[in-house]
Amino acid sequence: MISRPRIRSSRHLRIRRKTVGTLFPPNSQTGEQASAHPKIWDNMAAFESRLDNLGKDSIAANNAVNDLDSFKAAFTKVAKDCGDCHHTYRMRTE
């Protein structure tokens, strides 16, 4: 059974969803350390929608996982949420 790790992982993702949005206030758009794409602030609603999807999918994953196969399926969905957001909103540095 995958109870403790599953609970900790899901809780971590839900907490991250709640805090990630706070990491992008309007005054963080520029600066030497800025690696977030301006698209975040151009359409904050779309960005927050992706964060909401991550939160919902992490809760669904927590409820669905009961063995290795169900973990793989749930992890794939949550990892896709992460990758899609990073692909869209993370500036590439060469």
Buried (B, 14 or more C-beta within 10 A) or exposed (E): EBEEEBEEBBEEBBEBBEEBBEEBEEEEBEEEEEEBBEBBBEEEEEBBEBBEBBBEBBBBBBEBBEEEEBBEEBEEBBEEBBEEBEEEBEEEEE
